[in-house]
Amino acid sequence: MRSVRANGIRISFDEAGSGAPLLLLHGFSLDRTMWDAQVEALARSYRLIVPDLRGLGATENPGVQISIEQMADDAAGLLMALDIPAAAVAGFSMGGYVLAQMAVRHPLKVRAAAFVCTRAGADNEEQQKARLANMRFIDDEGSEAFASKFVPMLFSSAYLASGAGGPGKHRRAIASQLPRNLCALLDAMRQREDMTPRLGEIRVPCAVVAGEKDQLVPVQAMRELHEGLADSAFDVIEGSGHMAPVEAPDRVSFALDQLMQRAGMWM
């Protein structure tokens, strides 16, 4: 793990491989290790940059509040600190919200975009209330209790029943996060911009990857994201829950590799 200063904070990240750069942005409450399978598969062909997002893992959050726009600026600042003019960027779930903002705020930094199990729309009233309820739960019960509540929503029932190690690994990651940062990130997602009207501004090659059994982002929401993009390939992974990079690592890695080739970023 390395760290650099960017956008006023110290960002921790892993780096592997060489070649065209691919920046991987993880989801809410998780850390960079959710991309481990993709790093292993793709580092033979590309330069992987895998940060912990602001307030999660080993990356600091010196403030009280966090915004999606701020995290997009963090990601662009990380590339700048590493002297990378532009990269392909993949964003999972909350990382997809960050990617959408990055693509419109820093268009010259994004050469290709992969949206994995995420959506373009803002929270509706019901979803906003659910965020507030989770903030209260974390305030009252802490990160470990939240991890036990949240992890079953991340995976398909079949994957949970399989005895695979992913749920336990990521439950521990969530349990280790600071409650105040989890609450700040929930509030950031609650207040995020509806990016649907701005998808047309994203002119680079895109991939949209959905999990058929995703409990948090339905396939229809991902289809709408795909349809709003000018140049997008759409893939639904049969049987996968929200954590497609963990449940179906080969399919997600293949989609990212195909995007890199479409964008002319193949070695």
HELIX and SHEET records of a PDB file:
HELIX    1   1 ARG A   32  TRP A   35  5                                   4    
HELIX    2   2 ASP A   36  LEU A   42  1                                   7    
HELIX    3   3 ILE A   68  ALA A   81  1                                  14    
HELIX    4   4 MET A   94  ARG A  105  1                                  12    
HELIX    5   5 PRO A  107  LYS A  109  5                                   3    
HELIX    6   6 GLU A  125  GLU A  141  1                                  17    
HELIX    7   7 SER A  143  LEU A  154  1                                  12    
HELIX    8   8 SER A  157  ALA A  161  1                                   5    
HELIX    9   9 GLY A  166  ALA A  175  1                                  10    
HELIX   10  10 PRO A  179  ARG A  190  1                                  12    
HELIX   11  11 THR A  196  GLU A  201  5                                   6    
HELIX   12  12 VAL A  219  GLY A  228  1                                  10    
HELIX   13  13 ALA A  244  GLU A  247  1                                   4    
HELIX   14  14 PRO A  249  ARG A  262  1                                  14    
SHEET    1   A 8 ARG A   2  ALA A   6  0                                        
SHEET    2   A 8 ILE A   9  ALA A  16 -1                                        
SHEET    3   A 8 ARG A  47  PRO A  51 -1                                        
SHEET    4   A 8 PRO A  21  LEU A  25  1                                        
SHEET    5   A 8 ALA A  87  PHE A  92  1                                        
SHEET    6   A 8 VAL A 110  VAL A 116  1                                        
SHEET    7   A 8 CYS A 206  GLY A 211  1                                        
SHEET    8   A 8 SER A 232  ILE A 237  1                                        
END                                                                             
